[in-house]
Amino acid sequence: MRYYCVVSLTLLLFIPPGSGAQAVSRPQTRPLAEVPFTLHQSAIILPALINGRDTVRLLLDTGWGPLALVRAAAERLRLPMSPPGADGLGRARLESLAVGNAIQNRPLVEVFPTEALAPLIGPYDGILSTAFFRDLVLQIDYPAGLVRFYRRTPIAPIPAADRSKASVPMVFSGSAGALPFTDSIYVDGRPVRSLFDTGGAGAFLATRQLVDRMGLRPIADSGRAFMGMLSNDTVARQPIRFTRVGRISLGMFTVDSPRVIMAPPLLSGQGWGHDLIIGYGFMRHYVVTFDYPNRLVTFDRPATPTPRPPAP
């Protein structure tokens, strides 16, 4: 399993019927891009421009490493591709990939069989991953339905009396590229290594090592739930169970007695050593800023949430 598998594992959650530095915005910092997004299975879909002329719609994912396109999109755009390798994936070298004025030149993208990614990304064209924004500041304004990219942070320190914002240090795992982890999330008062995964549908997912270490047990559920996952380039569907913990904390933001997904067996964690995955179910209430240059993740809870624009 490759290091983008975590995203796939948390993306398709569905239930069939039956303590940190403080921050404020710097108005004078202008974004390279500010674009509205739509949601697909709780994941962010953004328009992007390939080679300065072709528009594609990509799933924005902090839990995925390499850039990716589906073969149908690559063929539609007539991109030169290498034959599939041992992993079953082709490769294509683009002239450029851009979201507004956030531009990457000569990026390499992996080309997946369309049927392999379709259950995960729906009818869209591919993945806008950490390979695109690992040197930028990515800000996701969930309440307003906007994504912004900056060259430098729009966040400035403010007095600790502000209870609407919290920042935690971003850390990396050597084998996981630029996926954003932190060691500053607390579960029942104990720090746990956590991955911020914008491709994850649930609020919290506990890896097997956290389940075992805390002795977590499943709770009874009113219905069956399943998770779609990508394993060895094949989509699989696994039943999942839930557990509860006492409290999860990020700075002053706390969730008491949250229901937490228990990782299914095929979610191995790739040896990254993380305990928890934090997904859309938690982040959707905040403006979340991933400051890669300064290695900080900031959560800002708007006093008056901005209504999301209607989906097209």
N, C-alpha and C positions, 0 to 999 in steps of 0.2 A: 504493500500500500504506500502511496506517495504522500508527501506532506500536505497536499491539499485535501486529503480525505476527510479531515475533521469537518470541513465546511459541508461536504456532501452529507455527512452523517447527521448534522443538525438541521439541514435545510428543509427536509420534507417531513416535518412533524404534522401528523393529521390524525384526527379521531373520527372514525366512522360513526354514523348515526347510531342508536341503541345505547492612613489618615493623611492628610495631604495638604499641599499648598493651595492657596485660594487664587482666583483669577477673575478678570473682567475683560470685556472686549475693548480693543483698541480701534476706534472708528477710522483712524487714519490709515490703517493697513488695508489695502485693497486686494481683493482676491484675484488670482489668475483666472478663475472661472467660478461662476455661481449658476447652477443649473437645477431646475426642478426634477424630482424623481417620482417614479411610480413604484408600486410594490408588486412583487410576484411571490406568493407563498412567504410573505414577510421579509423578503430580500429586496434590495434596492436595485432598480433598473435605471440606467443612465444612457443618454445618447452620447456617442463618441464619433470622431471622424478619422477614417483610415486614409492615409496617403493624400490628405488634403482635399479629398473629393467625395468619399463614400461614407455615408452615415450608417452606423451599426448601433444596436442597442445591447448593452452589456450589463451583466450582473456584477455589482460592486461588492467585493468580498475581501475583508481583512484577514480571513482565515485560509486564503488560497495563495500559493506562491507564484507560479509562472502565469504569464498571460495566456489566454486560451480562446480559440474560436472553434465553432463546429464546422465540419467539412462543408455543409450546405452553404454556409456564409462565405467560406473561403472560395468555393467554386463560383458562387454568384458574383464575387468581386474579382474573379479571375486572377487569384493570387498564385504565384509560383510556389509549389510545395515540394518538399522532399518526400520520398516514399515512406510509408510507415516503418518505424524502427522496431526493435525487439519489444518495446512497450506498446506497440500497436498505434502509436501516434506519429503523424507527420509534423513537419515544422515549416514555418513560413517566416521570411524576413521582410518586415514592412518598411516602407520609406519613413512613415511617421504614424503616430497614434496621438490624438489630441482630444481633450475635453476643454473647450474654450481655449484659453491661452496656456493651459497646462499641456505641454507637448513633450513627447519622448520620440527621439529620432532613432531610426534603425532598430526598433525592438524586435526580439524574436518571440514568436507565439507558437504554442503547441496547437495542433489541429486534431480535434477529437472526432471520432465517428458521431454523426449527428444523433443517432439513437442512444448513444452512451450518455450524453449530457441532457437530452431533452427532458427526461423525468425530473432533473434537478433545476434546470433553468427555463423550462417551458419553451415557448416559440422564439426565444431570443438568440442572439448571435454568439455569445461567449462570456468570458469572465474578465472583468477589469480588476486585477489583483494587486498585491503588494509590490510586484515588480514595476508597476507604473508609478506608485506614489511613495515609495520607500525613502525618497530624499525630499519630500514635500510635507506640507501640513494639510491634512485631510480633515475637514469639518463637516459633520453630518447633522443638520438641523432637522431632527425627526419631526418635531411639532409643526414646523413650517413646510416640510417636504422639500428641502433644498440641500444640495451638496455644494461645498465650496472647496477649492484648492488654493493654497497660499504658498508663496515662496518662503515667507517667514511667519512666525506665529502672530495671530491677532490677539493673543492673550497677554495681559500684564498683571503683575502681582497686585493684590489689594489687601486691606486688613482682614485678619482672620475672623472678624465679626460677621462677615458675609456668609450666611448659611445656605446660600443658593448654589454654591459651586464647590467643587473639590477636584484636586489633581492627584494622580498617582504616577510614580515612575514607570516608564515603559522599559521592559527588559526583553532580551532575545534569547532563544535557544539555538545553540550552534547548528543543529541539524534542521531547523525550521525556518531558515532565511529571515525575512523581515516580519514574520507574524508577530503581532503585538501582545506580549504577555506582561503581567505585573505580579509582584510578590506582595502587594499591599491590599488585597482583598481578604477579609476576615470571615471565617465561618465558625460560629459559636466561639468567638474570641480568639481564634487561632489563625495565623496567616496561611494562605494557600496560594500556590501559583495558579494564575487564571489567564485564559486566553479570551480576548475580545474578538468575537466572531460575528461580523455583520451579516454573514450568510446563515446564521443560526436562527431558527424560528422560535425556539423556547427561550424562557428567561435564563434558566440555569440548567446545566448538565454536569453531573458529578462523574468523573472518570472512575474506573475500577479501583485505582489505588486509593482514592478518597473514600469510596464506599467501604473498602476493606479496613482502612485505617480508623475510620470513625464508627465502624460497625453498623452502618446504615441498613435498614430493613425496608422492604417495599410496603407501601400502604395499599389498602383496598381501593380500587377504582370502579367507577360506575360503568365504564366501557373499556374496550380494548383500544390501544393506541399503537401506531406503527411509525417507523422511521425509515425514510429512504436513504440509501448510502451507496457510495461508489467504492468498490473494493476490487482491486486488480482490473480496473477499467470496465467493471461490470456493475450495473445497478442492482442492488439487493434491497430487500424489504424485510425489516426485522421488527418483531414486537418489542415494545419497551414498557418499563414499569417506572413508577414514581416513588420517591421517598420524601421525607420532610426533615429539615434541620431547624434549629432554634432561631438563628438570625444570620443574615449575610449583610456585611457592611462594606461600603466604599466611602471612606472619609465619614462625613456626617450623614450620608445617605444609608438608610438601613431598610431591610425587608424582614419582617418578623414572620416566623413559621412558614417560609416559602415552600411550595411544592417544587421538587427538583427531579429532573429526568435522571434515571440511572443508566449509565452508558451500556449499550448492548455489547455482546461479546466481540463483534467485529470492529468495534471502536478501540483500537489498541493504544492510541496516543502516540505512536511512533517513537517512543522512548524520549519524549520531550520533557517528562517529569512534571507535567501540569496536572492540577487536581480538578479544576472547574472550567467550564466554558460559559461565557456570558453572551447571550444573544439578544435578538430583537425584543423579546418580551420584557426585558429590563431597560434596554437602551432607548426604546421608543418614546420614553417620557422626557428625554434630555436633548440638549445640543451637545454632541460628543466631538471633541477635537483630538485628533491623533497627531501630535507634534513630533514627527520623526527626527528632525534635526536636534531638538532638545530632549528627546526621549521622555515625553510626558503625555498622559492621557487625561483630559479635563472633561468633567461632566458639569453641565450648567443647566439648572432647572428653571425655565422661564417662569416669571411670576404670573403672567397671563399667556397661556399657550396660544400660538398663532394657528388659526384653522388651516388644516391641510387643504391645498387646492384639490378640486375634484379630479379623479382619474379621467384621462381622455377616453 
